[in-house]
Amino acid sequence: MGYSPHMRLTFHGAARTVTGSKYLLDCGPRRILVDCGIFQGEGQDETRYNHLPFDPFEIDFVVITHGHLDHCGLLPLLAREGWTGKILSTPATRDVARFILNDSAKQISRAYGEPDYVFTTEDVERTMGLWHAVPYGKVHDLGDGISLRLHDAGHILGSAAAEIAVRRDGSIKRVVFSGDLGRYDMPIIRDPAPIPGAEVVLIESTYGDRTHDTAKNRDRLKETIKEIAQTKGHLLIPAFAIGRTQALLYELNALLEKGEIPRVPVFLDSPLGINITNTYRRHQDCFDEETKKLLAQGDAPFDFPELTETSHWKEGAKISSMAGPSVVIAGSGMINGGRILGHVKALIGDPKTMLLIVGFQAQGTLGRKLLDGADSVTIDRVEYPVRAKIRTINGFSAHADRDELCRWLDGFGKKPEQIFCTHGEPNAVDALAVTIKDRFGVQPTAPAIGDSIEI
């Protein structure tokens, strides 16, 4: 039986771009915002998009799919405006987001100047007071025949695909927001969970135009560290504090335990990364069976003797002046802020330095410029020649690739009638739309920011 009353879906972010996720679902008596992320990239677009493009007081609920800044980073603006609705996510996402938002409150003015979207730690605390945890799989009643169910998205700790079901006169319409989808058969957290069915699906498209080569992840990391040990250089790894940092620690622990790499000093120079790793340790319920088995055997996958965690900036600042070899894991993952910038300034001109890119680099970020082969880069108005080697290992991505996105769609018991490809640059979005049409016989829509569509 069909669902007759109209709902409206407005795309306020992450539409033909990968950041600033904000989707507003108007389903009659309730208006639900799914994600409230900050836009990261070129300064002009940051100014253009980093605001609340709707009246906060018309929003009843905010659902957060996971704790990355581009999915939750503007939440404190709601609290600052005096909004008193409910924020809903998994328990782990709530705990991750507290660290992410507090870190952002401290860093944002330094990274971006004094834009309108600067918020304070007091705004973050008000935000956390509005937060309610919803466990995976539990149907949560939002009133007026509307419910929320969160499914494991396998992306980072606590990540979820959000299923919003609207019931009217014996009919039901289910809208699923993928959030960011993770990989299959990857360490630490579980695979994306199958979803029984939906009429409407929003699917992320970050890597909708390619597949990942994960088979040789550990081998490539191993060879890279062997090279650094031989040249006695520094290996700089810009890494997102959530997910990527923990995956790297997991792999390094395994390589060291098996004696496959030299015992090179490893520095986790990221207060946020340290806090998030501790949050992973507290939420072992989110781990996959392989990681739980390691823990049961007494193997702590994020801990090894060669690891030094540097919380204080003075400790971190000394690393670049130390003799190599060393491995330095530091944020931010796109080199657009954080402690990695200090290491890049100090070492990017040294031919013995290697910069290892292990994550997506958005257009306009310093990481993207280095990845694209820049001969020099400007940081804090100073130009630095690039003499370091730039390497990539794309198999560490926490985002599903083209085939994994299709695998997730194929897992729906009831196939969707409408599909929206979101959260991707235009080439990736368009390529995934073609693939979905070919494989599933449904023509997806690729909305732009500001599009408002009846569903």
Buried (B, 14 or more C-beta within 10 A) or exposed (E): EEBEEEBBBBBBBBBBBBBBBBBBBBBBEBBBBBBBBBBBBEEEBBBEBBBBEBEBEEBBBBBBBBBBBBBBBBBBBBBBEEBEBBBBBBBBBBBBBBBBBBBBBBBBBEBBEEEEBBBBBEBBBBBBEBBEBBEBEEEBEBEBBBBBBBBBBBBBBBBBBBBBBBBBEEEBBBBBBBBBBBBBEBBBBBBBBBBEBBBBBBBBBBBBBBEBEBEEBBEBBBEBBBBBBEBEBBBBBBBBBBBBBBBBBBBBBBBBEEEBBBEBBBBBBBBBBBBBBEBBBEBEEBBBEEBEEBEEEEBEBBEBEBBEBBEEEEEBBEBBEEEBBBBBBBBBBBBBBBBBBBBBBBBBBBEBBBBBBBBBBBBBBBBBBBBEEBEEBEBEEEEBEBBBBBBBBBBBBBBBBBBBBBBBBEEBEEBBEBBBBBBBBEEBBBBBBBBBEEEBEBEBBBBEBEBEBEB
